[in-house]
Structure formats: structure tokens, C-alpha cells
Amino acid sequence: MAKLTKTAVDNLKAPASGDSWHWDSELEGFGVRIQASGRKTYVVRYRVKSAAKTQRKMTLARCSDMPPEKARELARKIFAQVAEGLDPAAELRPAKAEVNQATVERMFQGYVDQLKASGQASAPEVERMLLKSKRVPSAADDLGRTRAAAEVAPLDVVNHVSKFYQRGKRGAADKARSYIASAFAWAITSANDYTVPVDQRIDWGITRNPAADVAKDEGAIKTRDRNLSADEIRALWLATLDDDGGFGLETGACVRLLIGCGQRVQETLRIEGAEIDLANQVWKMPASKTKGGKHAHTVPLPAVVIPTLQLLIDKHGDGPLFPARTGSQDDLICHRSINQAIGRWLERPDVNLPHFQTRDIRRTWKSRSHDAGVDRFTRDLIQQHAKNDTGSKNYDRADYLPQMRTAMAKWSAWMGIVLAGGTPPAQGEPMIKVVA
């Protein structure tokens, strides 16, 4: 018996047949079970506080899902429940569903519901690709909505993902594989997740993630470096205001807000009129609408976007400023619609610009606001990239809003020169004096 470390667990060998059990020297009752197939899981064993003193064994998680230190902490919590007279393993049993009820559709929906409940910004996109997509069949349709999730094989995942790849959509193919893998990983561990209410735990009957054996396309996601020049920003901005530019009212407004505020496209599309304070020129983004979903974010509004927001609020009021069209299966305009509108504009014979997409506009804001004289730390604050170190995350509670307002005033002044057809001063040259 030795302490279970990551190295020790990795070096454990599978038995020729049956199972082998390896117990931790630090925490009695915590160990690793290895099956002949090579599958390794963290387990606990304890005796029920009853006259019979029945011994229980309970699976915590796969060893590939977490390090021993985290699994050991889960085990301590289980033992704490036992000390209080509870029987955690027994509580799991009544809620286990029959495998023939654990369908692909039900599993995907459970995973999406969990994402929504935890405030994950990716939930709508994941739901679309797993359950709702029609242009390319959703994963649920391709794998079989009523099929038992445990019956899905790696080849089924390959056949679905390849439909994106064959259309030249390598990024979408990689997302499809990743979302399916995440859904199955959630299903495997959720039945033994003590944080899930007992009546919501389901045994999906899955012993191996079928997407884990599907090769990842390492070249699918590439680091982009496209960012727009001042002249390109002016051309794009003016095109969104031109009735002949090919942008609708909402899609054009979204592009201008991306240029003006530098936020993520999905965060921008989730704006509601009630979150905009035009009098004080701030956008109060709730935590639930940020990418991380943990902290609210206040964005000082540059003067250049105020007319756009006023136009949207006059039309839509305090509700969503980018609602989907009547009859759409989505509640809001999808980020793909913004990229498609940009793509149509770039294809016009009178437009001769290299391709770009919404993410490049966010990169443009980061780059050109530097030209306007905004320091890196403040740019990171505005774009929710700052405060990633321990000191900032846990201790820094300073109010940076005045500093961010000054930065946005500089950016608005720079944009004013650009949109008027002038040449903004280069970085380092004296900038127009602005009042925050």
C-alpha cells in the first residue's frame, strides 16, 4: 500500500483478468480499481453505520478525468456523509434508469440542461449542434434520437463529423467531435456525481466514450492574426449604414457595436435594452451573459455607438436588442448570421478586402485601441482578459471604471477621426485631448 499519486496511478498495470484494487496509504478506504480492459477508476469503500455494518464500494470517477488529489477530496466528502449516518452508494440505486430509457436525445438534453444551469455561454451553440441543427443533421438525428446512448460506436461519431469536414468546415467538424465527447464524458460521470440531486442521477450504461477514439484534427483550429486597418474600419462602418451595403438594421448595428465596444459577438447579441444606461454611457453585462459566467462586466460606451444603441432601444425597448426573426428556432440572431453578412459584403465586386470575421473585429479593437493610446492593462480590462493572476482574481477589488471611461473616450476620439475620413495620429504621437 502506497500513497496514490498521478505517477503511481499511471504506472499501475491492468490484471490479466478480473479486477485489481489498489488502496491509498494516506486516506483509508480510498483507492483505484483497474479492470482487465485497462479502465481505471477512483473508488471508495466504507461500512454502513447499521447493525449489519454492510461494506459498500462506490465509484467516484475515471482516473483520466481528474488527478488523485481531487479524487481524494471527493472521497473525504463521501466519508463525511458516512460519518453522519448516510449511505451515499445506496442513495444512487433508486434513481438509476433502465438502460433502454437512456437514449441519445435524453443524454444530450441532460448535458445541455447542465450547461444552461451553470450559466455556460456556449450552451445555445452546443444545443444547436447536438439537438437542433437542420442544415447539417444534428448529432442526435445522425446518431439516432431514440437509440440507447450506450450503443453509439466511434464509427457513428466519425460518420457524423465527416459531414462537416467534407463540406470544408474543419472548425465545425472539430466542434462537433468535441461537443459529442463532452456530452458522453458528462454522462459517464454524472451517475456518480454526489453534487447532482438523487432524483436526477441516471445510469446511462456507458462504459467508454465513443468520441474518445475519434482522431482530433489538429489543424482545424488555427490562430488568426487578421486585424483591420483604419481605412478598412471606415469602409465597414459606412457599409453597415448604407442601405445598399447588404447589412440589415440589426446585423449592421451588431457590427458597429463590435467595432465600438470590442466585446465578443455572442455577448453583444445577448444585449437587452434594460442593460444599457445611455445617460451614463455604460453597458451593464450580467454575469450570466459573460463567457465565464461568474462575474458581471461593465463596459463604458464610446460616444460613437450611442446613436446605434438608441436606434435599437427605440425599436425593441428594454428587451433583447437582437431578437431572431419570427419563425426562427432560436430566440436571438445567431452569430453565424453576422459572419454571413460580412461575407456577403466582402464578395461584392466593389469591395476588395482580405477576408475577416467577427473574431477579427475583436482583435482589431485590441490592436487599434493601442493606436489610440490605450494601455494594455486597460484594454484587457475592457475585453475581460485582465485579472487572470492569483493576486488579481482573489485580492484586487479596485474600481477601474474611471480608467476604462478615459480609455473609451480616447478610442471614441480616434474613431471620430477615422470615420470623418481623417488620418489618426500614430501610436506615440499626441492624441486629441478628450474628456472622459
C-alpha positions in Angstrom: 0.0 0.0 0.0 1.4 3.4 -1.0 0.1 6.9 -1.5 -1.7 7.3 -4.8 0.0 10.0 -6.8 -0.6 10.7 -10.5 2.7 8.9 -11.4 1.7 5.9 -9.3 -1.7 5.7 -10.8 -0.3 6.0 -14.3 2.1 3.1 -13.7 -0.5 0.7 -12.4 -0.9 -2.3 -14.7 -4.1 -4.0 -15.7 -4.6 -7.5 -14.5 -4.8 -10.4 -16.9 -8.4 -11.0 -15.9 -10.9 -9.6 -13.4 -10.2 -6.5 -11.4 -7.4 -5.4 -9.2 -7.7 -2.9 -6.3 -5.0 -0.6 -5.0 -5.6 1.3 -1.8 -4.2 4.7 -0.7 -1.9 4.9 2.3 -2.9 8.4 3.1 -6.7 8.1 3.2 -8.1 4.8 4.3 -10.9 3.5 2.1 -9.8 5.5 -1.0 -8.3 3.6 -3.9 -8.1 2.7 -7.6 -9.9 -0.1 -9.3 -8.3 -1.5 -12.5 -10.2 -3.7 -14.9 -8.7 -6.2 -17.3 -9.6 -3.8 -20.1 -7.3 -1.2 -18.6 -10.0 1.1 -17.4 -9.0 2.8 -14.1 -11.5 4.4 -11.7 -11.2 6.0 -8.3 -13.3 4.2 -5.7 -14.1 4.4 -2.0 -15.1 1.6 0.4 -16.8 2.1 3.7 -19.1 0.3 6.2 -22.6 1.4 6.8 -23.5 2.6 10.3 -26.0 -0.1 11.0 -26.3 -3.4 12.8 -25.2 -5.3 9.7 -22.3 -2.9 9.1 -22.5 -3.7 5.4 -19.4 -2.8 3.4 -20.0 -0.6 0.3 -17.8 0.1 -2.7 -18.6 3.2 -4.7 -17.1 4.6 -7.9 -16.1 8.3 -7.9 -14.7 9.0 -11.3 -12.4 7.7 -14.1 -8.7 8.3 -13.3 -8.4 10.1 -16.7 -10.9 12.7 -15.6 -9.1 14.1 -12.5 -5.9 13.8 -10.5 -5.7 11.8 -7.3 -5.6 14.9 -5.2 -9.1 16.0 -6.4 -10.5 12.4 -6.2 -9.1 12.2 -2.6 -11.1 15.3 -1.7 -14.3 13.8 -3.2 -13.6 10.7 -1.1 -13.3 12.8 2.1 -16.7 14.3 1.4 -18.2 10.8 0.9 -16.7 9.7 4.2 -18.1 12.8 5.9 -21.6 11.7 4.8 -21.0 8.2 6.1 -19.9 9.7 9.4 -23.3 11.4 9.6 -25.0 8.1 9.2 -25.8 8.4 5.5 -25.2 5.7 2.8 -24.2 7.5 -0.4 -23.9 4.4 -2.5 -27.4 3.2 -1.6 -28.9 6.6 -2.5 -27.7 6.2 -6.1 -29.6 3.0 -6.7 -33.2 4.0 -6.7 -32.6 6.7 -9.2 -30.8 4.5 -11.8 -32.8 4.4 -15.0 -33.1 1.3 -17.2 -30.5 1.4 -20.0 -33.2 1.2 -22.7 -34.6 4.6 -21.4 -31.2 6.3 -21.6 -31.4 7.5 -25.2 -29.1 9.7 -27.1 -31.6 12.6 -27.2 -32.2 12.4 -23.5 -28.5 12.3 -22.7 -27.7 15.3 -25.0 -30.6 17.2 -23.5 -29.3 16.4 -20.0 -25.9 17.7 -20.9 -27.3 20.9 -22.4 -29.5 21.5 -19.3 -26.4 21.2 -17.1 -24.6 23.8 -19.3 -27.5 26.1 -19.0 -27.9 25.6 -15.3 -24.2 26.5 -14.7 -24.5 29.6 -16.9 -22.2 28.4 -19.7 -22.3 30.9 -22.6 -21.7 28.0 -25.1 -25.0 26.3 -24.2 -27.0 27.6 -27.2 -24.3 26.7 -29.6 -23.9 23.2 -28.1 -27.7 22.7 -28.1 -27.9 23.7 -31.8 -25.2 21.3 -32.9 -26.3 18.3 -30.7 -30.1 18.7 -30.9 -31.4 21.4 -33.2 -29.3 21.8 -36.4 -31.2 21.1 -39.7 -28.9 22.3 -42.4 -26.4 19.6 -41.4 -28.3 17.0 -39.4 -27.8 17.4 -35.6 -25.8 14.8 -33.7 -29.0 13.5 -32.2 -30.5 12.9 -35.6 -27.4 11.3 -37.1 -26.7 9.0 -34.1 -30.3 8.2 -33.5 -32.5 10.1 -31.1 -34.2 7.1 -29.6 -31.2 4.9 -29.7 -29.6 3.8 -26.4 -26.6 6.1 -25.8 -24.5 3.1 -24.7 -24.9 1.7 -28.3 -23.1 4.6 -30.0 -19.8 3.5 -31.5 -16.8 5.5 -32.6 -17.7 4.9 -36.3 -21.1 6.6 -35.7 -19.3 9.7 -34.4 -16.9 9.6 -37.4 -19.7 9.4 -39.9 -21.4 12.5 -38.3 -18.3 14.6 -38.0 -17.2 13.8 -41.5 -20.2 15.6 -43.0 -18.8 18.9 -41.8 -15.3 18.0 -42.9 -16.4 17.1 -46.4 -18.0 20.5 -46.8 -14.7 22.1 -45.9 -15.9 23.1 -42.4 -12.9 21.8 -40.5 -13.6 24.1 -37.5 -17.2 22.9 -37.3 -16.1 19.3 -37.6 -13.8 19.7 -34.6 -16.6 21.4 -32.6 -19.0 18.6 -33.4 -16.5 16.0 -32.2 -15.7 18.0 -29.1 -19.3 18.5 -28.1 -20.2 14.9 -28.5 -17.1 13.9 -26.5 -18.1 16.3 -23.7 -21.6 15.0 -23.6 -20.6 11.4 -23.2 -17.9 12.4 -20.6 -20.7 14.1 -18.7 -23.0 11.1 -18.9 -20.3 8.7 -17.7 -19.5 10.7 -14.6 -23.0 12.2 -13.8 -24.4 9.0 -12.3 -21.8 9.0 -9.6 -21.7 12.8 -9.1 -22.8 13.4 -5.5 -23.5 17.1 -6.3 -26.4 16.0 -8.6 -29.7 15.6 -6.8 -30.5 11.9 -6.3 -33.7 12.0 -8.4 -31.7 13.4 -11.3 -28.9 10.8 -11.4 -29.2 8.4 -14.4 -27.1 5.4 -15.2 -26.6 5.7 -18.9 -25.0 2.3 -19.2 -21.9 3.9 -21.0 -18.6 2.3 -20.2 -16.4 4.1 -22.8 -16.7 7.4 -24.5 -17.1 6.6 -28.3 -15.7 10.1 -29.3 -12.5 9.4 -27.4 -11.3 7.1 -30.2 -12.1 9.7 -32.9 -8.9 11.4 -34.0 -8.7 15.2 -33.4 -8.0 17.3 -36.4 -5.0 19.3 -35.0 -5.1 21.7 -37.9 -8.8 22.6 -37.6 -8.4 25.5 -35.2 -5.7 27.9 -36.3 -4.5 31.1 -34.5 -5.7 34.1 -36.5 -3.9 37.4 -36.8 -6.2 39.4 -39.2 -7.0 42.8 -37.9 -8.5 45.8 -39.8 -6.7 49.0 -40.7 -8.2 52.4 -40.0 -9.3 52.6 -43.7 -10.9 49.1 -43.5 -12.8 50.1 -40.3 -14.2 53.2 -42.0 -15.3 51.2 -45.1 -17.0 48.5 -43.0 -18.7 51.0 -40.6 -20.1 53.1 -43.6 -21.3 49.9 -45.3 -23.4 49.0 -42.3 -25.1 52.4 -42.6 -25.7 52.1 -46.4 -29.0 50.7 -47.5 -27.1 49.1 -50.4 -24.4 47.7 -48.2 -26.2 44.4 -47.7 -26.5 44.7 -43.9 -29.9 44.6 -42.2 -30.6 47.0 -39.4 -29.7 44.6 -36.6 -26.7 42.9 -38.3 -25.3 46.3 -39.2 -25.8 47.5 -35.7 -24.1 44.5 -34.2 -21.0 45.1 -36.4 -20.8 48.7 -35.3 -21.1 47.6 -31.6 -18.3 45.1 -32.1 -16.1 47.8 -33.6 -17.0 50.3 -30.9 -17.0 48.2 -27.8 -14.6 45.3 -28.5 -16.8 42.6 -26.8 -17.4 39.1 -28.0 -20.1 38.7 -30.7 -22.3 36.3 -28.6 -22.1 38.6 -25.7 -23.1 41.5 -27.9 -26.0 39.6 -29.4 -27.4 39.0 -25.9 -27.7 42.6 -25.0 -31.1 43.8 -23.7 -32.2 47.4 -23.6 -32.6 47.3 -19.9 -28.8 46.7 -19.6 -27.9 49.9 -21.4 -27.7 53.2 -19.5 -27.5 55.8 -22.2 -27.5 58.7 -19.8 -24.3 57.4 -18.0 -23.0 55.7 -21.2 -22.5 52.2 -19.7 -23.4 48.7 -20.7 -24.0 46.5 -17.6 -23.5 42.9 -18.7 -24.9 40.4 -16.2 -22.6 37.6 -15.2 -24.8 35.0 -16.8 -24.1 36.6 -20.2 -20.4 36.7 -20.0 -18.2 34.0 -21.4 -17.0 32.9 -17.9 -20.5 33.3 -16.4 -19.1 34.2 -13.0 -18.7 38.0 -12.9 -20.8 40.9 -14.2 -18.9 43.2 -16.6 -19.4 46.9 -17.0 -18.5 48.4 -20.4 -18.1 52.1 -20.8 -19.8 53.1 -24.0 -17.8 55.2 -26.5 -19.9 58.1 -27.9 -19.6 56.7 -31.4 -22.0 53.8 -30.6 -24.7 55.8 -28.7 -26.8 56.5 -31.9 -26.7 52.8 -32.7 -27.9 51.8 -29.3 -30.6 54.5 -29.3 -31.9 53.2 -32.6 -32.1 49.6 -31.3 -33.8 50.6 -28.0 -36.3 52.8 -29.8 -37.3 49.7 -31.8 -37.0 46.9 -29.2 -37.4 48.6 -25.9 -35.9 47.0 -22.7 -36.0 43.5 -24.1 -33.4 41.8 -26.4 -32.0 44.2 -28.9 -31.2 41.4 -31.4 -34.2 39.1 -31.5 -34.4 36.4 -34.1 -36.8 36.6 -37.0 -40.4 35.4 -36.5 -40.5 31.6 -37.1 -36.8 31.1 -36.2 -36.0 28.2 -33.9 -33.6 30.5 -32.0 -34.6 33.4 -29.7 -31.8 35.6 -30.8 -29.9 36.4 -34.0 -27.1 33.8 -34.4 -23.5 34.9 -34.5 -23.2 33.0 -37.8 -25.7 35.5 -39.4 -23.2 38.3 -38.6 -20.4 36.5 -40.2 -22.5 35.6 -43.2 -23.5 39.3 -43.7 -19.8 40.3 -43.5 -19.0 37.5 -46.0 -21.6 38.8 -48.5 -20.3 42.3 -48.3 -16.7 41.1 -48.9 -17.8 39.2 -52.0 -19.2 42.4 -53.7 -17.2 43.4 -56.7 -16.7 46.9 -55.4 -15.1 45.6 -52.1 -11.5 44.5 -52.4 -10.5 43.5 -48.8 -9.0 40.3 -47.4 -11.4 38.0 -45.6 -12.2 38.6 -41.9 -14.9 37.6 -39.4 -16.3 38.8 -36.1 -13.4 37.5 -34.0 -11.1 39.5 -36.2 -13.1 42.7 -35.3 -12.5 42.0 -31.6 -8.8 41.6 -32.4 -9.0 44.9 -34.3 -10.3 46.7 -31.3 -7.5 45.4 -29.2 -4.9 46.5 -31.8 -6.3 49.8 -32.9 -7.2 51.0 -29.4 -3.5 50.7 -28.7 -3.0 53.1 -31.6 -5.5 55.4 -29.8 -3.2 55.4 -26.7 -5.0 52.9 -24.5 -2.6 50.9 -22.4 -2.5 47.1 -22.4 -3.9 46.6 -18.9 -7.0 48.8 -19.6 -7.6 47.1 -22.9 -7.6 43.8 -21.2 -10.0 45.1 -18.5 -12.4 46.2 -21.2 -12.2 43.0 -23.1 -12.4 40.8 -19.9 -8.9 39.5 -20.4 -7.3 41.0 -17.2 -7.2 39.7 -13.7 -6.1 36.2 -14.5 -3.3 36.0 -11.9 -3.9 34.9 -8.3 -3.5 38.4 -6.8 -5.9 40.0 -9.2 -8.5 37.2 -9.0 -8.5 36.9 -5.3 -7.5 40.2 -3.9 -7.8 43.1 -6.4 -11.3 44.7 -5.9 -10.4 48.2 -7.2 -12.9 50.1 -9.3 -11.3 50.6 -12.7 -14.4 52.2 -14.3 -13.0 55.7 -14.4 -9.8 54.4 -16.0 -11.9 52.4 -18.5 -14.1 55.5 -19.3 -11.0 57.5 -20.1 -9.7 54.8 -22.4 -13.1 54.6 -24.2 -13.0 58.4 -24.7 -9.7 58.1 -26.4 -11.0 55.3 -28.6 -14.1 57.3 -29.5 -12.0 60.3 -30.4 -9.7 58.1 -32.6 -12.8 56.6 -34.2 -14.3 60.0 -34.9 -11.2 61.0 -36.9 -11.3 57.7 -38.8 -15.0 57.9 -39.7 -14.6 61.5 -40.8 -12.0 60.4 -43.3 -9.0 61.8 -41.5 -5.8 60.2 -40.6 -5.5 59.4 -36.9 -2.2 60.1 -35.2 0.2 57.2 -35.0 0.7 55.5 -31.7 3.0 57.6 -29.6 2.1 60.9 -31.3 0.0 63.5 -29.4 -3.7 62.4 -29.3 -6.6 64.7 -29.3 -7.4 65.8 -25.8 -10.6 64.1 -24.6 -12.8 64.3 -21.6 -13.9 61.0 -20.1 
